[in-house]
Amino acid sequence: MKKALALLLVVAFAGVVGAQQAVYPIYEIATQDLPDLFDNSLQDWEDVLPGTSLTQDDFAPLAVADGAGINTADLAYVVYMAWNSADQHIYFALQRVDDVYVNTYEGGAPQNMWMHDGFELMLDGDHSGGDYNGFSPDVYGADQAKLLTGYQAQQYLGIPESPDGKILGNNTAASGWVSLPPWADGSGYSFGTAPTTSILETYWTPFDALDWHGPEYSTRSTLAANKVIGFQVSIMDWDYTDVDRRMTYHAFHTLSGLANTWRMADNFVGGELVPCTGGDCGAPPVTAVASESWGRVKAALK
């Protein structure tokens, strides 16, 4: 019943916002009902949400690497997303069932987490779009390129396990703080062989202006009822070759079905923040930390 309700709500909220850009509901959860991110189970997500937010059937494969399509015998996954007005975080959980699980990540290089079986979550808290990555130092200068990367939208990464215990990352110079509490946290684990099930449970902070120098220079996005944020989820699938067991890039599935989401927030989908009732639902947003205005940074792009 809950899954049927979720499907109806997705259809009700879905609408075209430019080519292939749908709007998905993201449900608020009161603080007392938030899932335990360290219990190695998604049952508490299932208990408090109308149903699975997304499955592999909502995604589209890109024509990169092997270009493998959607095939549950190869890779099946479910995604849960939620938000909380009191702490102003986006909550995200992923369960994958993979016929070949590849995670040889050695730690210490979060920008390389995408080269293993995990996920990418991209957030554009004010849904303003625009380029947020790929700025050439030759064009913008080294300092400005470093500042602009991840400033107005963010690309976050996660893998189920890491030797250094850090399973969450960000591809900017801010990764050393923005991927840690109180801005992000979570846990992951895997079990089984051929197929392997892996689970990641996380929360993240969207920023209207993420300055790598620190939170005191940055501006958090305000999460409020009925607001539409930009977001994008990508699922990477790595396999091993049959001949010499080398890693091979097997598939890359994106929610929007568009390429270049790693640098263009215009290619994200929308997420409408659906409010809850009871508890501390609708709590006043936390005060955003001060920052250089996005307008000044945007001017530098012209």
HUFEN-V873504 format. One record per residue. N is the residue number from 1. PSI is psi in radians with two decimals (none if undefined). Layout:
# HUFEN-V873504
n->N psi->PSI
n->N psi->PSI
This chain:
# HUFEN-V873504
n->1 psi->-0.78
n->2 psi->-0.69
n->3 psi->-0.62
n->4 psi->-0.71
n->5 psi->-0.73
n->6 psi->-0.73
n->7 psi->-0.76
n->8 psi->-0.66
n->9 psi->-0.66
n->10 psi->-0.78
n->11 psi->-0.69
n->12 psi->-0.66
n->13 psi->-0.39
n->14 psi->2.35
n->15 psi->2.73
n->16 psi->2.22
n->17 psi->1.29
n->18 psi->-3.14
n->19 psi->2.12
n->20 psi->0.31
n->21 psi->1.75
n->22 psi->2.89
n->23 psi->2.13
n->24 psi->2.52
n->25 psi->2.37
n->26 psi->2.03
n->27 psi->2.42
n->28 psi->2.52
n->29 psi->2.26
n->30 psi->2.67
n->31 psi->-0.73
n->32 psi->-0.26
n->33 psi->0.04
n->34 psi->2.45
n->35 psi->2.64
n->36 psi->2.04
n->37 psi->0.02
n->38 psi->0.39
n->39 psi->0.04
n->40 psi->0.62
n->41 psi->2.52
n->42 psi->0.15
n->43 psi->-0.65
n->44 psi->-0.46
n->45 psi->-0.79
n->46 psi->-0.60
n->47 psi->-0.53
n->48 psi->-0.20
n->49 psi->2.70
n->50 psi->-0.38
n->51 psi->-3.08
n->52 psi->2.24
n->53 psi->-0.80
n->54 psi->2.65
n->55 psi->3.09
n->56 psi->-0.40
n->57 psi->-0.24
n->58 psi->-0.14
n->59 psi->2.89
n->60 psi->2.44
n->61 psi->2.48
n->62 psi->2.68
n->63 psi->1.14
n->64 psi->2.76
n->65 psi->-2.26
n->66 psi->-0.36
n->67 psi->0.52
n->68 psi->2.43
n->69 psi->-2.94
n->70 psi->2.04
n->71 psi->1.90
n->72 psi->-0.37
n->73 psi->-0.40
n->74 psi->-0.87
n->75 psi->2.15
n->76 psi->2.53
n->77 psi->2.71
n->78 psi->2.57
n->79 psi->2.38
n->80 psi->2.40
n->81 psi->2.54
n->82 psi->3.04
n->83 psi->2.84
n->84 psi->2.17
n->85 psi->-0.49
n->86 psi->-0.78
n->87 psi->-0.11
n->88 psi->0.72
n->89 psi->2.64
n->90 psi->2.23
n->91 psi->2.41
n->92 psi->2.27
n->93 psi->2.53
n->94 psi->2.31
n->95 psi->2.18
n->96 psi->2.50
n->97 psi->1.88
n->98 psi->2.28
n->99 psi->-0.51
n->100 psi->1.93
n->101 psi->2.16
n->102 psi->2.03
n->103 psi->1.64
n->104 psi->0.34
n->105 psi->2.29
n->106 psi->-0.04
n->107 psi->2.81
n->108 psi->-0.03
n->109 psi->1.26
n->110 psi->-0.44
n->111 psi->-0.26
n->112 psi->0.09
n->113 psi->-0.45
n->114 psi->-0.28
n->115 psi->0.44
n->116 psi->3.01
n->117 psi->1.68
n->118 psi->-2.31
n->119 psi->2.88
n->120 psi->2.34
n->121 psi->2.15
n->122 psi->2.38
n->123 psi->2.36
n->124 psi->1.57
n->125 psi->-0.51
n->126 psi->0.09
n->127 psi->0.69
n->128 psi->-0.23
n->129 psi->-2.81
n->130 psi->2.98
n->131 psi->2.45
n->132 psi->0.07
n->133 psi->2.94
n->134 psi->0.43
n->135 psi->2.14
n->136 psi->2.22
n->137 psi->-0.49
n->138 psi->-0.49
n->139 psi->-0.79
n->140 psi->-0.21
n->141 psi->2.62
n->142 psi->-0.78
n->143 psi->-0.75
n->144 psi->-0.67
n->145 psi->-0.69
n->146 psi->-0.68
n->147 psi->-0.75
n->148 psi->-0.50
n->149 psi->1.98
n->150 psi->0.17
n->151 psi->-0.93
n->152 psi->-0.10
n->153 psi->2.76
n->154 psi->2.54
n->155 psi->1.99
n->156 psi->2.66
n->157 psi->2.65
n->158 psi->2.53
n->159 psi->2.69
n->160 psi->-0.59
n->161 psi->2.62
n->162 psi->2.45
n->163 psi->-0.53
n->164 psi->0.08
n->165 psi->-0.06
n->166 psi->1.81
n->167 psi->-0.05
n->168 psi->2.50
n->169 psi->3.00
n->170 psi->2.54
n->171 psi->0.41
n->172 psi->3.09
n->173 psi->-0.20
n->174 psi->-0.06
n->175 psi->-0.53
n->176 psi->-0.33
n->177 psi->-0.59
n->178 psi->-0.26
n->179 psi->0.22
n->180 psi->2.81
n->181 psi->2.54
n->182 psi->0.21
n->183 psi->-0.50
n->184 psi->2.64
n->185 psi->2.95
n->186 psi->-3.05
n->187 psi->2.89
n->188 psi->2.81
n->189 psi->2.94
n->190 psi->2.74
n->191 psi->2.68
n->192 psi->2.84
n->193 psi->2.22
n->194 psi->1.13
n->195 psi->2.83
n->196 psi->2.31
n->197 psi->2.27
n->198 psi->2.56
n->199 psi->2.38
n->200 psi->2.30
n->201 psi->2.18
n->202 psi->2.88
n->203 psi->2.72
n->204 psi->2.75
n->205 psi->2.06
n->206 psi->2.56
n->207 psi->2.34
n->208 psi->-0.52
n->209 psi->1.82
n->210 psi->1.86
n->211 psi->2.12
n->212 psi->-0.32
n->213 psi->-0.47
n->214 psi->2.93
n->215 psi->-0.50
n->216 psi->-0.27
n->217 psi->-0.01
n->218 psi->2.86
n->219 psi->2.07
n->220 psi->2.60
n->221 psi->2.57
n->222 psi->2.15
n->223 psi->2.04
n->224 psi->2.74
n->225 psi->2.31
n->226 psi->0.01
n->227 psi->2.55
n->228 psi->2.08
n->229 psi->2.86
n->230 psi->2.45
n->231 psi->2.89
n->232 psi->2.41
n->233 psi->2.30
n->234 psi->2.43
n->235 psi->2.10
n->236 psi->2.48
n->237 psi->2.00
n->238 psi->2.51
n->239 psi->-3.11
n->240 psi->2.52
n->241 psi->2.64
n->242 psi->-0.47
n->243 psi->-0.99
n->244 psi->0.26
n->245 psi->0.52
n->246 psi->2.63
n->247 psi->2.43
n->248 psi->2.44
n->249 psi->1.87
n->250 psi->-0.78
n->251 psi->2.71
n->252 psi->1.93
n->253 psi->2.34
n->254 psi->2.60
n->255 psi->-0.67
n->256 psi->-0.36
n->257 psi->0.17
n->258 psi->2.63
n->259 psi->2.97
n->260 psi->0.46
n->261 psi->-0.30
n->262 psi->-0.28
n->263 psi->-0.19
n->264 psi->1.87
n->265 psi->-0.24
n->266 psi->-0.39
n->267 psi->0.22
n->268 psi->2.95
n->269 psi->3.06
n->270 psi->2.64
n->271 psi->2.02
n->272 psi->2.22
n->273 psi->1.76
n->274 psi->2.16
n->275 psi->2.73
n->276 psi->-3.14
n->277 psi->2.66
n->278 psi->2.94
n->279 psi->-2.39
n->280 psi->0.45
n->281 psi->2.43
n->282 psi->0.34
n->283 psi->2.55
n->284 psi->2.39
n->285 psi->2.59
n->286 psi->2.68
n->287 psi->2.23
n->288 psi->2.50
n->289 psi->2.69
n->290 psi->2.74
n->291 psi->2.80
n->292 psi->2.43
n->293 psi->2.59
n->294 psi->-0.52
n->295 psi->-0.70
n->296 psi->-0.72
n->297 psi->-0.74
n->298 psi->-0.62
n->299 psi->-0.52
n->300 psi->-0.31
n->301 psi->-0.25
n->302 psi->none
